[in-house]
Amino acid sequence: MKKKQKQLIAELANQYGRQVFSTAYRIVGDSHHAEDITQDIYMKLFKKTPKAFDKVNNWAAYLTTMATSASLDLLRKKHRLSEQSLADDGSSDNVSLIHSKPVPTPEKQFSLTQDVQQLRHALTKVTEQEAKVFVLRFVEELSYDDIAQHLALTSGNVGIILNRTRQKLARLLSHSQNTGEKHEAHS
Amino acid sequence: MKHTADHNLDKAVESFKTQEPLSQDIERAQDHLLKAVAMEVEKDNEELGFFQKLSAWWKETMNFSGLKLAGSMGAAASFALAIFIFTASPQTSFASMVETFKKARNFFYSATMTNSGQHLMDMKVYYRESGQLRMESYALGNNGQPTFVNIMDVSQGKGVMKLSDTNQTVPFSFDAADTAQSAQEDPLYWRKLILDVDPEQAQSIGTQTFSGVELTGYLLEEGGIETRVWVDPNSQLPVKINVTQSFSDGSSGFEMQADVSYNQRFDDSLFSLE
C-alpha cells in the first residue's frame, strides 16, 4: 500500500472515527460491538487498491455506508441467533435483541427505548438492501445521490426502495405495537 | 390507520436518531481506533513507516544543518547576498534570522493541524541539538494525554513509539536512506525549509502584531506548500510558523499553525528510549 493511502486512512480515522462509531452504535445499541465494527471498517481500508481509493469522492458518506452495512449485518445475525435460541427454549420474549446502554426508567425514556428496539427489530424483517437504504436516508440523512453511488443503485431506485420500505416498516411497527405494548397501556 | 402507522414510524426514527453513545465510550473507541491504525501503518514492512521515514529525514536534516550548511562557503555567500537584499527593510532580515536560528540549542513548539478546516490533531515537539526529538501527538478530545509519543535519537539510529494509554512501547531503528518527506509528515519540515531555502526566495510579507508583539513575516513557497515564518525582531528567531498546502482547485487543504520557543531546559527523561 502506498504511503499516501496510509496517511489518508490515518486522517480519515481522525476525522470520521467518532462519526463511524456513533453510526454503528445507533444501529447495534452496544458500544463494544460498535467499536469492533469501527475498527473492522478502517482495517478493511488497508486492503483497498489505490484505484478503489480514487473512486471515493465523499469519504463521510462512504464510511457511513460501510458502518451502516456492517451494523445491520450484525443486527441480523444477532436476530437470527436469538430466534434460534428462542425456538430452542420456547421463550416468547424477543423484544430486546441487543440492549442499549442502561438508562433510568422514567416512562418517557421507556417509551423511547421501546420505539428504538421495535425499529431495530423491524429492520431485521425487511431485506438487507431495504434496511440499508432506509437507515442511510432517514437516520443518517445521506442524499439520494450518495446512497445511490455507494450502494450501486440509481437515484430513482433509491426513491422506490424508500417508499416500499417505509410501508413495510410502518406495518411492522403497527403490528408490533398492537401486540407487544398492550401490557404497557394498562400499566 | 395509514396515517397513524406513518406517524409511529416517524416517531420511532426520531427516537432512533437520538441514540448516542456516552462521550467516554466515543473517546475510548476513538483512542483504540487511532492506535490500531497507527500499528497497522507501522507493521507493513514493504516500505519505511511514518515514524521511520520521519527519523530518516531527521537524521538527514541533522547531518545537513550541523556539518554541511554551517561550514559551507557557498551558503555563507548566499546569506551575505540576502543580507544585502534585505538591508532596506527596517525589520529583521531573513538571512540574519537564519544565522540566529542555526545557533539555537533547542526548541519546543506546539501546533494545531487541520485539513479542509477540520481539526486533525495537535502536536508538541521537543528538539535538542544533540540529535534528539520527541513528538507528542494528541488526537481530538485527548484530555491532555498524548495519543502516542515518538522519541528518536539520531546518534544511535534508534527510536521508540509509546502508546500512552497502555504504556506499550514499540522500538524501531532507522537510517537515513529514505529522506523523501512531505510537509504533512514532517513535524520539522519548516525547520529544514528555513535552513535550506535560498534567502532570495523568501518574500517579505510585512509585519503583523501577535499578542502585542510586532513580528516580521516571510513567505516561503515550495512545491505548492506555502510556509509563513514570523520572526521576533528582539530574538531574531522564528516564533510563529504557518504551513499550508491547498488543493489543486485552490480550496484549503492541510494547515499547521505552530508557536515556537527556544533554548529551554528539557529534562533528559523526555528523550529516554527506555
Interface residues (C-beta under 8 A of the other chain):
Chain A: M1 K3 K6 Q7 I9 A10 E11 A13 N14 Q15 G17 R18 F21 S22 Y25 R26 G29 S31 A34 E35 T38 Q39 Y42 M43 F46 S100 K101 L112 T113 D115 V116 Q118 L119 R120 F138 V139 R166 L169 A170 R171 L173 S174 Q177
Chain B: M1 K2 T4 A5 D6 N8 L9 K11 A12 V13 S15 F16 K17 T18 Q19 E20 P21 L22 D25 I26 R28 A29 Q30 H32 L33 L34 A36 V37 A38 E40 V41 D44 E46 E47 F50 K53 N115 Q118 L120 M121 A139 L140 Q184 E185
